[in-house]
Amino acid sequence: MGMMTTLRNRMHVVLWSLLILFILSMTVGGLVG
């Protein structure tokens, strides 16, 4: 029940979201461009 665990999990989710968004944008750019 520590604040650090919650913070770490949140950072993990944010990092994964950024990674997925990056891959999606690259794929869309490759398909459209």
Secondary structure as UniProt FT lines:
FT   HELIX           3..32
//
